[in-house]
Amino acid sequence: MTGVRAKCTQEATCARLAPPLSPPLAIMLRCYGKAPRPLWLSPVCVLCFSMFWVAPVMLHPQCLDFKPPFRPLRELEFCVMYKEFGCCDYQKDQELMARFYKVMDHFDYHGYSNCAGFVLELLCQECSPYAAHLFDAEDPSTPVHTIPGLCQDHCFDFWKKCSSAIPFLSDDPHIAKVKENQARFCQYVGLDDVDYCYPHLLSNQKLTQNLGRVQSDTDGCLQLCLEEVANGLRNPLAMVHANDGTHRFFVAEQVGLVWTYLPDRSKLLRPFLNITKAVLTSSWEGDERGFLGLTFHPKYKYNGKLYVYYSVEVGFDERIRISEFRVSANDMNVVDHTSERVILEIDEPASNHNGGQLLFADDGYLYIFTGDGGMAGDPFGKYGNAQNKSALLGKVLRIDVDDNERGPLYRIPPDNPFIHERGARPEIYAYGVRNMWRCSVDRGDPRTKEGKGRIFCGDVGQNKFEEIDIIEKGRNYGWRAKEGFSCYDKKLCANSSLDDVLPIYAYPHKMGKSVTGGYVYRGCENPNLNGMYIFGDFMSGRLMSLQEDRNTGQWNYNEICMGMGLTCAFPELINNYHQYIISFAEDEAGELYFMSTGIPSATSPSGVVYKVVDPSRRAPPRQCHYDPLPVRVKSNLIKFVPQESLIGFELSSKRMPEPQPTESHDWLQELIDHLGEPGPHLATPPPTMTTTKPHRQSRRKGRRRKEKSRLEIAPELQSGMVRLVGDEQGRSDRGRVEIYINREWGTVCDDLWTTKNAAVVCRQLGFQYALKAAKNAEFGEGKDLQILLDDVQCEGTESSLLDCKHAGIGTNNCAHYEDAGVICGNSGSDVIEV
């Protein structure tokens, strides 16, 4: 037996054994003996990938460890058909090779010739990007198959030529009972879905084309997922790490509390910092005062220093204060509150535009980002605070806080740009900013370090535009002369000496009204996101991204949406978040997070920290492994309990009955059958109406009588009913949302309009899914109607929009060009036609 194996070699070569549209790789095993002949296996795909593509929502590659596939660090030698992308690293590949030879040791030359190809391809399906489906592992409540799901014709061929290999491939007692009967065996190991069974899935373009790329919908909206990390926080507006090897993260609340979280996400009961008595804030929604920023000294591990930015009241004056603290000598998880030293205080003429960002850049200096002083339009002085270099407001400041134990608390870096300019404050590094809210330093490409040290900021606009800037020494960022790319103060804007730097991106208030700056992703776990600047908008709740074109230097925009259908159907992942995006963060390993809340009040415990996850591709196993340094804990711990959940998709919680020998259970096919129930189809497309609490499958069918007046139909209607109108093709599953309240129809404004809101509307109309929350009057403007609802915020489970939070019936601050709409469906795989 072993002699036969010794004479066998394995080689891979490209061939087109599948239909022309499939990109297969044929694997040829040559066994050399007296009459050597090639044995060709069924074709399998070479899986290549780049960055973005438009994919069907049902595409759901998943490995047997319930995680996305990856690109192996080291090239595979055995399952070479999956060397570019799949579920096996080199170690797993070697294990499968060893298992292959162990199985084949049971065969003579003839058996080897007949079975080697089949055994190899069956074993290597553990490396398939769809391994979880092929082995029926997607549903944790059902047993994992020991032989991958085979298409019937392929199974018949395998059984006919190589049934003697079955006992060596599986220890399943049911397989042992049916292995002698071809039909029963193939029914048991088969998958009913002919597109997903092996090897038919290899010629299914929807499954094999462009695997491993970030998925996007037809509008180019990137489909990402989230992982809940912390909850129950009161306006969490900063999350930072100490860069000390412990991989703790510290989350600051607006009221003046900072909490310590361990790498396992448990929270220390005792706060890291508590200056609530000193912090000036209130419970008013939208109050911009409070604890606003936190950063650790680059050498915190050795000097224990950290810096905070917060609002205070001194007499009748409001100020912003930047203070230095030290960690306690007795507890590494508690600040020594007696160690506070006030580094800088700046008077605030108004209660808004307080800035709040602190960070250390690569040069080791402390950067302070102040607002312009508040009110509207920077009305202070002849040109405003932002253009006045004798004022510290509306600026980026840079100071040196090293070696400040004796002498001044800070020094001026010798290369600060205005250090020799008469009348200018030497702390100023850049000016002309309105109210930069959240800035970050680019870590640079993990391999090339390209981009390292760049400082990105989101600067909140006035009436028209929000902008993203890259901060450069000595530059003028234009406010109040300019807002985004446009003039705000036309007289100042025309000044030839302005010499301002333009933002890398600006967006209008149709898209959002308060930018929240983010980070350039440089983490390890989501390689497709490398170099992508991810940010958001506090008011609209949009997540957005920019990607630099290295050839042109331009930044390309893509909106980020939450994956629907099966996209986020991985353990612990969710596809929804609270509306108000307050801040973004990096952990010590460089992974990306953001914080948002359902109620923007400093006293509302509705804040959540989310981790951003790309479901299309992960890093190879063990590549991102790190060993945190131990943390000495003296406080009690609060175990993390997630509260959020995946919407639009639910795994079955009941365990399937033990399969009979003549049957097989395909969980995914059952799901597809369930989701694929026909939706409403009307002979003439009317605005769709239903009651506020319909049966899940209820539909309102038939033609709409156009002659019927409102008075005639009014007795049938109840407040809260909705209808969809305005689709040019007359489709009944999409349109502008119109709601019936107090005996009249009206529209809904798209401020804060999300898929959770859309889900309420779609479910109310009898659909199972909200495929899109449409904005900016995508389905036309309802100019003949009043705007009845604005600032709608739903959890996704309400019976109607009236049950959600909103600004009040008839109360709005928008126009009809912001009329909201939805696209509904009954399947997570519905394609959005535009």
Secondary structure by P-SEA (a helix, b strand, c coil): caaaaaabbbbbbbbcccccccbbbbbbbbbbccbbbbbbcccccccccccbbbbcccccccccccbbbbbbcccccccccccccccccaaaaaaaaaaaaaaaccccaaaaaacaaaaaaaaacccccccccccccccccbbbbccccccaaaaaaaaaccccccccccccaaaaaccccaaaaaaaaccccccccaaaaaacccccccccccccccccbbbbbbbbcccccccccbbbbccccccbbbbbcccbbbbbbccccbbbcccccccccccccccccccccccccccccccccccbbbbbbbbbbcccbbbbbbbbbbcccccccccccccccccbbbbbccccccbbbbbbccccbbbbbbcccccccccccccccccccccccccbbbbbcccccccccccccccccccccccccccccccccccccbbbbbccccccccccbbbbbbbbbcccccbbbbbbccccccccccccccccccccccccccbbbbbccccccccccbbbbbbcccccccccccccccccccccccccbbbbcccccbbbbbbbbcccccccccccccccccccccccccccccccccccccccccccccbbbbbbbbccccccccccccccccccccbbbbccccccccccccccccccccccccccccaaaaaaaaaaccccccccccccccccccccccccccccccccccccccccccccbbbbccccccccccccbbbbcccccbbbbcccccaaaaaaaaaaacccccccccccccccccccccccccccccccccccccccccccccccccccccbbbbcccccccccccc
